[in-house]
Amino acid sequence: MELVIRDARVIDGTGGPSYRADVAVDAGRIASIAREGEDRPAARRVVEADGLALSPGFIDMHAHSDLALLRDPGHEAKVAQGVTLEVIGQDGLSYAPVDDRSLTEIRTQITGWNGDGSDIDFTWRTVDEYLDRLDRGFDGHGIAVNAAYLVPQGTVRMLAVGWDDRPATTAELDHMKRLVADGLEQGAVGLSSGLTYTPGMYASDAELTELCEVVASYGGYYCPHHRSYGAGALQAYEEMVALTRDAGCALHLAHATMNFGVNKGRAPELLTLLDKALADGADITLDTYPYLPGCTTLVALLPSWASEGGPDAVLRRLRDDADAERIRYAMEVEGSDGCHGVPVEWETIEISGVANPALADCVGKTIARSAAERGEPPFVTARRLLIEDRLGSTILQHVGHEENVQTIMKHRVHTGGSDGILHGDKPHPRAYGTFPEYLGKYVRELGVLSLEECVAHLTSRPAARLRLPDRGLVREGHRADLVLFDPETVAAGSTFEAPRTLPTGIPYVFIDGRFVIEDGRRTDVLAGRSVRRSPVG
């Protein structure tokens, strides 16, 4: 054997009781598991676990590392947490499939998520080419962690329809269906949407249903950031459940939160809705992160009509006083669809990153505070930021509720997803802390979940949703994507004040049996590759 992890407390991912065992690894897979009293395997290398917990590698069901995986070979933000697989292409916006025009537009639109990509060589246009690029990684040696990809519906609409707020023509819908099918044939695991982001939010339910029918035919799943997490949130969840039921498509609800004051304490209503659908035979899962604030771009809060035509059109409207006043009224009085139908509360909107270094003094301050310092109304400050930063500003939105977070994470179809945006001067700490935060705060400190139950949420449940039969469990024959951690000390190091601080209590992480974290330090191993959709059947 190449490796034996000796005397580990195996938490196998099933949710069942842990047990002590030696776990042997060979050729990238778990070769044998010897429980106490059985013959102990020998190996060329031995890691003495001394009772530390050994679990499957954690699967981040909602990641925004689309460019970070090609930018940073270390990728410690995720590797140090024990993440061995990320699902990217989220919220309907990513970098494949594209043409030259739409690539330029998407790079501008999600600069706040991933930077403008000026340091990336965009050699790809199709999903297949992007996944191949991930496989090559750095000098042909791969990437830090494994990555699965969702076809982004907003990017698809951008390519086939453009930025117009109108129904797709028959020809355009056929084009979108072909693009989705191509992406799934090339290895994508499903389809994502960002239905508070343009241009994806311009799609009708009928249009989305037809795309989901394509997804279902390939055995994939639909992962929507749905139309509201604020006013009308329950109706937005109901819409997604009904839409995927009509399409016969599996549903995975992205960052399934109930935010803003209108939803305080209403998580049980969401779970009642989901339980009824599950009892009726629906295939539904969801993910959440264990924090209260959300994170997105400042431009995302604008009303959708302000974004029609693309980023350049947004900037033209912001520079026009009459259009800017309409935008202000929609945001502050009516409650824009970009802000989930809730009038914006500037004291909850904190700038977490800017593209323009000249605006760095705004980072870490709310819009309300920056406006007060300048002696101007908050919308004037926000408008100036959007224009001077060319829509590149990232925000934290302090609108969550602890009781909702805890209630939802206990549900039987829950999985973990960081929604981690790694770009920006002061990113959300969830990017560096989601998985140890679950294990340290919500297992050890608060007892919301048992350790065995929590590990199942983070490993086997996501692997099942992704249809990965040889991942997500500590089982003979499975891939040796493993995490060795100390249940008594594991904790997120990241905070809102120091968001890039790495976690503690995770001394070893393995991908395909190779050490990617050893004695608490990142090695130079690049064991990650694209994980492509398993064929139906």
VEXDREN-2710 file (C-alpha; in Angstrom, 1 decimal):
% VEXDREN-2710
k/r/px/py/pz
1/MET/0.0/0.0/0.0
2/GLU/1.1/3.6/-0.6
3/LEU/-0.4/5.0/2.6
4/VAL/-2.1/3.9/5.8
5/ILE/-4.0/6.4/8.1
6/ARG/-3.6/4.6/11.4
7/ASP/-6.1/4.5/14.2
8/ALA/-8.5/7.1/12.9
9/ARG/-12.0/7.8/14.1
10/VAL/-13.8/7.1/10.8
11/ILE/-16.8/9.3/10.2
12/ASP/-17.7/7.6/6.9
13/GLY/-20.3/10.1/5.5
14/THR/-23.4/7.9/5.9
15/GLY/-24.5/9.6/9.1
16/GLY/-24.0/6.4/11.0
17/PRO/-21.9/6.0/14.2
18/SER/-18.1/6.5/13.9
19/TYR/-15.7/3.7/14.4
20/ARG/-11.9/3.2/14.9
21/ALA/-10.0/1.8/12.0
22/ASP/-6.9/1.9/9.8
23/VAL/-7.6/3.1/6.3
24/ALA/-5.2/2.1/3.6
25/VAL/-4.9/4.0/0.3
26/ASP/-3.4/2.8/-2.9
27/ALA/-3.5/4.1/-6.5
28/GLY/-5.7/7.0/-5.5
29/ARG/-8.5/4.9/-3.9
30/ILE/-9.4/3.5/-0.5
31/ALA/-7.9/0.0/-0.7
32/SER/-8.9/-1.4/2.7
33/ILE/-10.5/-0.5/6.0
34/ALA/-9.3/-2.5/9.0
35/ARG/-11.4/-2.0/12.1
36/GLU/-10.1/-2.6/15.6
37/GLY/-9.1/-6.3/16.1
38/GLU/-8.6/-6.9/12.3
39/ASP/-5.2/-7.4/10.7
40/ARG/-3.5/-4.0/10.3
41/PRO/-2.4/-3.1/6.8
42/ALA/1.2/-2.2/6.1
43/ALA/2.2/0.7/3.8
44/ARG/5.2/2.7/2.6
45/ARG/3.9/5.7/4.5
46/VAL/1.9/5.9/7.7
47/VAL/0.0/8.8/9.2
48/GLU/-0.7/8.3/12.8
49/ALA/-4.2/9.7/13.3
50/ASP/-4.3/9.0/17.1
51/GLY/-8.1/9.1/17.1
52/LEU/-8.5/12.2/15.0
53/ALA/-11.6/12.2/12.8
54/LEU/-11.2/10.9/9.2
55/SER/-14.0/11.8/6.8
56/PRO/-14.6/12.1/3.1
57/GLY/-13.4/15.3/1.5
58/PHE/-15.9/18.1/1.8
59/ILE/-17.9/19.1/-1.3
60/ASP/-18.6/22.8/-1.7
61/MET/-22.0/22.8/-3.5
62/HIS/-21.9/26.5/-4.3
63/ALA/-18.5/28.0/-5.2
64/HIS/-17.3/31.0/-7.2
65/SER/-13.8/29.8/-7.9
66/ASP/-14.3/29.8/-11.7
67/LEU/-11.1/31.9/-12.3
68/ALA/-9.5/31.5/-8.9
69/LEU/-8.7/27.8/-9.7
70/LEU/-6.7/29.1/-12.7
71/ARG/-5.2/32.0/-10.9
72/ASP/-3.9/30.5/-7.6
73/PRO/-2.3/27.0/-7.5
74/GLY/-2.4/27.0/-3.7
75/HIS/-6.1/27.9/-3.4
76/GLU/-5.7/27.6/0.4
77/ALA/-9.1/29.3/0.9
78/LYS/-10.7/26.0/0.1
79/VAL/-8.0/23.4/0.5
80/ALA/-7.3/24.3/4.1
81/GLN/-11.0/23.9/4.9
82/GLY/-10.9/20.3/3.7
83/VAL/-12.7/21.0/0.5
84/THR/-11.8/18.5/-2.2
85/LEU/-14.5/19.3/-4.8
86/GLU/-16.2/22.6/-5.7
87/VAL/-19.3/23.1/-7.9
88/ILE/-18.8/26.2/-10.0
89/GLY/-20.7/28.0/-12.8
90/GLN/-23.1/29.2/-10.2
91/ASP/-25.9/31.8/-10.2
92/GLY/-26.4/31.7/-13.9
93/LEU/-23.2/33.6/-14.7
94/SER/-19.8/32.2/-15.7
95/TYR/-17.4/32.0/-18.6
96/ALA/-18.6/29.2/-20.8
97/PRO/-20.3/28.9/-23.3
98/VAL/-19.4/32.3/-24.7
99/ASP/-18.4/34.0/-27.9
100/ASP/-16.0/37.0/-28.1
101/ARG/-18.8/39.5/-27.5
102/SER/-20.5/37.8/-24.5
103/LEU/-17.1/36.9/-22.9
104/THR/-16.3/40.7/-22.8
105/GLU/-19.7/41.4/-21.3
106/ILE/-19.6/38.6/-18.7
107/ARG/-16.1/39.6/-17.6
108/THR/-17.4/43.1/-16.9
109/GLN/-20.6/42.0/-15.3
110/ILE/-19.0/39.7/-12.7
111/THR/-15.8/41.6/-12.1
112/GLY/-16.9/41.9/-8.5
113/TRP/-17.0/38.2/-8.1
114/ASN/-13.8/37.2/-9.9
115/GLY/-11.9/40.2/-11.0
116/ASP/-11.8/41.4/-14.6
117/GLY/-9.8/38.4/-15.7
118/SER/-7.0/40.5/-17.2
119/ASP/-4.5/38.0/-15.7
120/ILE/-6.3/35.0/-17.3
121/ASP/-5.7/33.7/-20.9
122/PHE/-9.3/33.0/-22.0
123/THR/-8.4/30.3/-24.6
124/TRP/-11.8/28.6/-24.3
125/ARG/-15.3/29.3/-25.6
126/THR/-17.1/26.1/-24.9
127/VAL/-17.8/24.1/-21.7
128/ASP/-15.6/21.3/-22.9
129/GLU/-12.7/23.7/-23.6
130/TYR/-13.1/25.3/-20.2
131/LEU/-13.1/21.9/-18.4
132/ASP/-10.0/20.9/-20.5
133/ARG/-8.4/24.1/-19.3
134/LEU/-9.1/23.2/-15.7
135/ASP/-7.6/19.8/-16.3
136/ARG/-4.4/21.3/-17.7
137/GLY/-4.3/23.8/-14.8
138/PHE/-0.8/24.9/-14.1
139/ASP/1.8/23.7/-16.7
140/GLY/-0.3/20.6/-17.3
141/HIS/-0.3/19.5/-13.7
142/GLY/-4.0/20.2/-12.8
143/ILE/-5.6/22.5/-10.2
144/ALA/-5.8/22.6/-6.4
145/VAL/-9.1/20.8/-6.0
146/ASN/-11.6/19.0/-8.1
147/ALA/-14.3/21.0/-9.9
148/ALA/-17.7/20.3/-11.4
149/TYR/-19.5/22.8/-13.6
150/LEU/-23.0/24.0/-14.1
151/VAL/-24.1/25.5/-17.4
152/PRO/-24.9/29.1/-16.5
153/GLN/-28.4/30.1/-17.9
154/GLY/-27.8/33.8/-17.8
155/THR/-24.6/33.4/-19.9
156/VAL/-26.5/31.2/-22.3
157/ARG/-29.3/33.8/-22.6
158/MET/-26.6/36.5/-23.1
159/LEU/-25.1/34.5/-25.9
160/ALA/-28.4/33.5/-27.7
161/VAL/-30.7/36.5/-26.9
162/GLY/-28.5/39.3/-25.7
163/TRP/-29.5/41.8/-23.0
164/ASP/-33.1/42.5/-24.0
165/ASP/-35.9/42.1/-21.5
166/ARG/-38.3/40.2/-23.7
167/PRO/-39.4/36.6/-24.5
168/ALA/-37.0/34.6/-26.5
169/THR/-38.1/33.8/-30.1
170/THR/-38.5/30.2/-31.1
171/ALA/-35.2/30.2/-32.8
172/GLU/-33.5/31.8/-29.8
173/LEU/-35.0/29.2/-27.4
174/ASP/-33.9/26.4/-29.7
175/HIS/-30.4/27.9/-29.6
176/MET/-30.4/28.1/-25.8
177/LYS/-31.6/24.5/-25.6
178/ARG/-28.8/23.4/-27.9
179/LEU/-26.2/25.3/-25.8
180/VAL/-27.5/23.6/-22.6
181/ALA/-27.5/20.2/-24.2
182/ASP/-23.9/20.8/-25.6
183/GLY/-22.7/21.8/-22.1
184/LEU/-24.2/18.7/-20.5
185/GLU/-22.8/16.4/-23.2
186/GLN/-19.4/18.0/-22.6
187/GLY/-19.5/17.2/-18.9
188/ALA/-21.5/19.8/-17.0
189/VAL/-23.6/18.4/-14.1
190/GLY/-26.6/20.7/-14.5
191/LEU/-27.9/24.2/-15.1
192/SER/-27.7/27.2/-12.8
193/SER/-29.7/30.4/-12.9
194/GLY/-29.4/33.8/-11.2
195/LEU/-33.0/35.1/-11.4
196/THR/-32.2/38.4/-9.7
197/TYR/-29.3/39.0/-12.1
198/THR/-29.6/40.2/-15.7
199/PRO/-30.0/38.9/-18.3
200/GLY/-31.0/35.5/-16.8
201/MET/-33.9/37.1/-14.8
202/TYR/-35.6/38.1/-18.1
203/ALA/-36.4/34.4/-18.7
204/SER/-40.0/33.4/-18.2
205/ASP/-41.0/30.2/-16.3
206/ALA/-42.0/28.7/-19.6
207/GLU/-38.5/29.3/-21.0
208/LEU/-36.9/27.9/-17.9
209/THR/-39.1/24.8/-18.0
210/GLU/-38.0/24.0/-21.5
211/LEU/-34.3/24.4/-20.5
212/CYS/-34.9/22.2/-17.5
213/GLU/-36.5/19.5/-19.7
214/VAL/-33.2/19.3/-21.5
215/VAL/-31.3/19.1/-18.2
216/ALA/-33.6/16.3/-17.1
217/SER/-33.0/14.3/-20.2
218/TYR/-29.2/14.2/-19.3
219/GLY/-29.8/13.3/-15.7
220/GLY/-28.6/16.7/-14.5
221/TYR/-30.1/19.1/-12.0
222/TYR/-31.3/22.7/-11.9
223/CYS/-29.7/25.0/-9.4
224/PRO/-31.5/28.4/-9.2
225/HIS/-30.7/31.5/-7.3
226/HIS/-34.4/32.2/-7.5
227/ARG/-36.3/35.4/-8.0
228/SER/-36.5/36.6/-4.4
229/TYR/-34.9/35.9/-1.0
230/GLY/-36.8/38.8/0.5
231/ALA/-40.4/40.0/-0.3
232/GLY/-42.3/37.0/-1.8
233/ALA/-39.5/34.5/-1.0
234/LEU/-41.9/31.6/-0.3
235/GLN/-43.6/32.3/-3.6
236/ALA/-40.3/32.3/-5.4
237/TYR/-39.4/28.9/-3.8
238/GLU/-42.8/27.6/-4.8
239/GLU/-42.2/28.7/-8.4
240/MET/-39.0/26.7/-8.6
241/VAL/-40.6/23.6/-7.1
242/ALA/-43.5/23.8/-9.6
243/LEU/-41.3/24.6/-12.6
244/THR/-39.0/21.6/-12.0
245/ARG/-41.9/19.3/-11.3
246/ASP/-43.4/20.2/-14.6
247/ALA/-40.0/19.6/-16.3
248/GLY/-39.4/16.4/-14.5
249/CYS/-36.0/17.8/-13.4
250/ALA/-34.1/17.5/-10.1
251/LEU/-33.9/20.7/-8.1
252/HIS/-31.1/22.0/-5.9
253/LEU/-31.9/25.3/-4.2
254/ALA/-28.9/27.6/-4.0
255/HIS/-28.1/29.3/-0.7
256/ALA/-31.6/28.5/0.5
257/THR/-32.0/31.3/2.9
258/MET/-35.0/33.4/4.2
259/ASN/-33.6/37.0/4.5
260/PHE/-34.6/40.5/5.3
261/GLY/-37.0/41.6/8.1
262/VAL/-40.0/40.3/6.3
263/ASN/-38.8/36.7/6.7
264/LYS/-37.5/36.6/10.2
265/GLY/-38.5/33.3/11.8
266/ARG/-40.2/32.0/8.6
267/ALA/-37.8/29.1/7.8
268/PRO/-40.3/26.5/9.1
269/GLU/-42.7/27.7/6.4
270/LEU/-40.1/27.0/3.7
271/LEU/-39.4/23.5/5.1
272/THR/-43.1/22.7/5.2
273/LEU/-43.3/23.6/1.5
274/LEU/-40.3/21.4/0.7
275/ASP/-41.5/18.5/2.8
276/LYS/-44.8/18.5/1.0
277/ALA/-43.1/18.4/-2.4
278/LEU/-40.7/15.7/-1.2
279/ALA/-43.6/13.6/0.0
280/ASP/-45.2/14.0/-3.4
281/GLY/-42.1/12.6/-5.1
282/ALA/-40.0/15.7/-5.9
283/ASP/-36.2/15.3/-6.1
284/ILE/-35.0/18.3/-4.1
285/THR/-31.8/19.3/-2.3
286/LEU/-30.5/22.6/-1.1
287/ASP/-27.4/24.2/0.3
288/THR/-26.6/27.0/2.8
289/TYR/-23.7/28.7/4.4
290/PRO/-23.5/29.1/8.2
291/TYR/-23.4/32.9/8.3
292/LEU/-25.9/35.7/8.4
293/PRO/-24.8/38.3/5.7
294/GLY/-25.1/37.7/2.0
295/CYS/-22.5/38.8/-0.6
296/THR/-23.0/40.0/-4.1
297/THR/-22.2/43.0/-6.3
298/LEU/-23.5/46.5/-5.7
299/VAL/-24.9/46.7/-9.3
300/ALA/-27.0/43.6/-8.6
301/LEU/-29.3/45.6/-6.4
302/LEU/-30.4/47.9/-9.2
303/PRO/-33.8/47.3/-10.8
304/SER/-33.6/44.9/-13.8
305/TRP/-34.8/47.5/-16.3
306/ALA/-31.6/49.5/-15.5
307/SER/-29.4/46.7/-16.7
308/GLU/-31.2/46.0/-20.0
309/GLY/-28.6/46.3/-22.7
310/GLY/-25.6/45.2/-20.7
311/PRO/-23.0/46.9/-18.5
312/ASP/-22.3/49.9/-20.8
313/ALA/-26.1/50.7/-20.8
314/VAL/-26.2/50.5/-17.0
315/LEU/-23.4/53.1/-16.8
316/ARG/-25.1/55.4/-19.3
317/ARG/-28.3/55.3/-17.2
318/LEU/-26.4/56.0/-14.0
319/ARG/-24.7/59.0/-15.6
320/ASP/-28.1/60.4/-16.7
321/ASP/-29.7/62.4/-13.8
322/ALA/-33.3/61.5/-14.8
323/ASP/-32.6/57.8/-15.1
324/ALA/-30.6/57.8/-11.9
325/GLU/-33.6/59.3/-10.1
326/ARG/-35.8/56.5/-11.4
327/ILE/-33.2/54.0/-10.2
328/ARG/-33.1/55.6/-6.7
329/TYR/-36.9/55.6/-6.4
330/ALA/-37.1/51.9/-7.4
331/MET/-34.4/51.0/-4.9
332/GLU/-35.3/53.2/-1.9
333/VAL/-39.1/53.4/-2.2
334/GLU/-40.5/50.6/-4.3
335/GLY/-38.0/47.8/-3.5
336/SER/-36.3/46.8/-6.7
337/ASP/-36.3/43.3/-8.1
338/GLY/-32.5/43.3/-7.8
339/CYS/-32.9/43.9/-4.1
340/HIS/-35.5/41.1/-3.7
341/GLY/-38.5/43.5/-3.7
342/VAL/-37.4/45.1/-0.4
343/PRO/-36.5/48.8/-0.2
344/VAL/-32.8/49.0/0.2
345/GLU/-31.4/49.8/3.7
346/TRP/-28.1/51.5/3.1
347/GLU/-26.9/50.8/6.7
348/THR/-26.9/47.0/5.8
349/ILE/-24.9/47.4/2.6
350/GLU/-21.1/47.1/3.3
351/ILE/-18.6/47.5/0.6
352/SER/-16.3/44.5/0.7
353/GLY/-14.2/45.1/-2.4
354/VAL/-13.5/47.5/-5.3
355/ALA/-11.9/47.2/-8.6
356/ASN/-10.6/50.8/-8.6
357/PRO/-7.8/51.2/-6.0
358/ALA/-8.7/54.9/-5.7
359/LEU/-11.9/53.8/-3.9
360/ALA/-10.2/51.6/-1.3
361/ASP/-11.3/54.0/1.5
362/CYS/-14.8/52.7/1.0
363/VAL/-14.0/49.1/1.8
364/GLY/-15.3/47.9/5.2
365/LYS/-17.8/50.8/5.4
366/THR/-21.5/50.7/4.8
367/ILE/-22.9/52.9/2.2
368/ALA/-24.7/54.9/4.9
369/ARG/-21.4/55.5/6.8
370/SER/-19.5/56.6/3.6
371/ALA/-22.4/58.9/2.7
372/ALA/-22.4/60.5/6.2
373/GLU/-18.7/61.1/6.0
374/ARG/-19.2/62.8/2.7
375/GLY/-22.3/64.7/3.8
376/GLU/-24.4/63.4/1.0
377/PRO/-27.5/61.1/0.6
378/PRO/-26.6/57.4/0.4
379/PHE/-27.8/56.9/-3.1
380/VAL/-25.4/59.6/-4.3
381/THR/-22.6/57.6/-2.7
382/ALA/-23.7/54.4/-4.3
383/ARG/-24.2/56.0/-7.7
384/ARG/-20.7/57.5/-7.5
385/LEU/-19.2/54.1/-6.5
386/LEU/-20.9/52.3/-9.4
387/ILE/-19.7/54.7/-12.0
388/GLU/-16.2/55.2/-10.7
389/ASP/-15.7/51.5/-10.1
390/ARG/-17.3/50.5/-13.4
391/LEU/-19.8/48.2/-11.6
392/GLY/-16.9/46.3/-10.0
393/SER/-17.8/46.9/-6.3
394/THR/-18.6/43.9/-4.1
395/ILE/-20.9/44.1/-1.1
396/LEU/-21.8/42.3/2.1
397/GLN/-25.5/42.5/2.7
398/HIS/-26.4/42.2/6.5
399/VAL/-29.9/40.8/6.2
400/GLY/-29.8/37.2/7.6
401/HIS/-31.4/35.7/10.7
402/GLU/-29.7/33.1/13.0
403/GLU/-32.9/31.1/13.7
404/ASN/-33.6/30.7/10.0
405/VAL/-30.0/29.6/9.4
406/GLN/-30.1/26.9/12.1
407/THR/-33.6/25.6/11.2
408/ILE/-32.7/25.1/7.5
409/MET/-29.3/23.4/8.1
410/LYS/-31.0/20.7/10.1
411/HIS/-33.2/19.6/7.2
412/ARG/-32.6/16.1/5.7
413/VAL/-31.9/17.4/2.2
414/HIS/-29.4/20.1/3.3
415/THR/-25.9/20.3/2.0
416/GLY/-23.1/22.8/2.6
417/GLY/-22.1/25.5/0.1
418/SER/-19.8/28.4/0.8
419/ASP/-21.0/30.8/-1.9
420/GLY/-17.5/32.0/-1.4
421/ILE/-16.4/35.0/-3.4
422/LEU/-12.6/35.1/-3.1
423/HIS/-12.1/38.4/-4.9
424/GLY/-12.1/41.8/-3.1
425/ASP/-10.2/43.5/-0.3
426/LYS/-12.5/42.3/2.4
427/PRO/-14.3/39.2/1.2
428/HIS/-17.1/37.4/3.2
429/PRO/-15.4/35.1/5.7
430/ARG/-17.6/32.2/4.4
431/ALA/-15.1/31.9/1.5
432/TYR/-12.4/30.8/4.0
433/GLY/-14.5/29.4/6.8
434/THR/-17.7/27.7/5.9
435/PHE/-16.8/24.0/6.5
436/PRO/-14.9/24.4/9.8
437/GLU/-17.6/26.9/10.9
438/TYR/-20.1/24.0/10.5
439/LEU/-17.9/21.6/12.5
440/GLY/-16.7/24.0/15.1
441/LYS/-19.6/26.3/15.9
442/TYR/-22.7/24.4/14.9
443/VAL/-21.5/20.9/15.9
444/ARG/-19.2/21.3/18.8
445/GLU/-20.3/24.6/20.3
446/LEU/-24.0/24.8/19.7
447/GLY/-24.9/21.1/19.1
448/VAL/-27.3/22.0/16.2
449/LEU/-26.0/18.9/14.4
450/SER/-24.2/15.8/15.5
451/LEU/-20.7/15.3/14.1
452/GLU/-21.7/12.3/12.0
453/GLU/-24.8/14.0/10.7
454/CYS/-22.9/17.2/9.7
455/VAL/-20.3/15.2/7.9
456/ALA/-23.0/13.5/5.8
457/HIS/-24.4/17.0/4.9
458/LEU/-21.0/18.0/3.6
459/THR/-20.0/14.8/1.8
460/SER/-22.3/11.9/0.8
461/ARG/-25.4/14.1/0.2
462/PRO/-23.7/16.4/-2.2
463/ALA/-22.0/13.4/-3.9
464/ALA/-25.4/11.8/-4.4
465/ARG/-26.8/15.0/-5.9
466/LEU/-23.8/15.1/-8.3
467/ARG/-24.3/11.4/-9.2
468/LEU/-20.8/10.6/-8.2
469/PRO/-20.9/6.9/-7.1
470/ASP/-17.3/6.7/-5.9
471/ARG/-17.1/9.9/-3.8
472/GLY/-18.5/11.1/-0.6
473/LEU/-18.0/8.1/1.6
474/VAL/-15.1/6.4/3.4
475/ARG/-15.6/3.1/1.7
476/GLU/-13.3/0.5/0.0
477/GLY/-13.0/1.3/-3.7
478/HIS/-14.0/4.9/-3.3
479/ARG/-11.6/7.7/-4.3
480/ALA/-9.3/8.7/-1.5
481/ASP/-10.5/12.3/-1.2
482/LEU/-10.2/12.5/2.6
483/VAL/-9.9/15.0/5.5
484/LEU/-8.3/14.3/8.9
485/PHE/-9.4/16.8/11.5
486/ASP/-9.6/17.3/15.2
487/PRO/-13.3/17.6/16.3
488/GLU/-12.1/19.2/19.6
489/THR/-10.2/22.1/17.9
490/VAL/-11.5/22.5/14.3
491/ALA/-12.6/26.1/13.8
492/ALA/-12.9/28.8/11.2
493/GLY/-10.1/31.3/11.5
494/SER/-11.8/33.8/9.2
495/THR/-13.8/36.7/10.6
496/PHE/-15.4/39.8/9.2
497/GLU/-12.3/41.7/10.4
498/ALA/-9.7/39.2/9.1
499/PRO/-11.6/37.2/6.4
500/ARG/-8.5/35.5/4.9
501/THR/-7.4/33.8/8.1
502/LEU/-7.1/30.1/7.6
503/PRO/-8.9/27.5/9.8
504/THR/-7.4/25.5/12.6
505/GLY/-7.7/21.8/13.5
506/ILE/-7.4/20.3/10.0
507/PRO/-3.8/18.9/9.7
508/TYR/-4.3/16.6/6.7
509/VAL/-6.2/16.8/3.4
510/PHE/-5.9/14.2/0.7
511/ILE/-7.1/14.3/-2.9
512/ASP/-6.7/11.0/-4.8
513/GLY/-4.6/9.8/-1.9
514/ARG/-2.1/12.6/-2.4
515/PHE/-1.2/15.0/0.4
516/VAL/-2.5/18.5/-0.4
517/ILE/-2.4/19.6/3.3
518/GLU/0.3/17.9/5.4
519/ASP/1.0/18.8/9.0
520/GLY/-1.3/21.7/8.6
521/ARG/0.6/23.2/5.6
522/ARG/-0.3/23.4/1.9
523/THR/1.9/21.2/-0.2
524/ASP/2.7/21.9/-3.9
525/VAL/0.5/19.0/-5.0
526/LEU/-2.1/19.8/-7.7
527/ALA/-4.4/16.8/-7.6
528/GLY/-7.6/18.5/-8.8
529/ARG/-9.2/17.9/-12.2
530/SER/-12.6/18.6/-13.7
531/VAL/-15.3/16.1/-12.6
532/ARG/-17.7/15.5/-15.5
533/ARG/-21.3/14.4/-15.5
534/SER/-21.8/10.6/-15.3
535/PRO/-23.7/9.3/-18.3
536/VAL/-27.4/8.5/-17.7
537/GLY/-28.2/4.9/-16.9
END
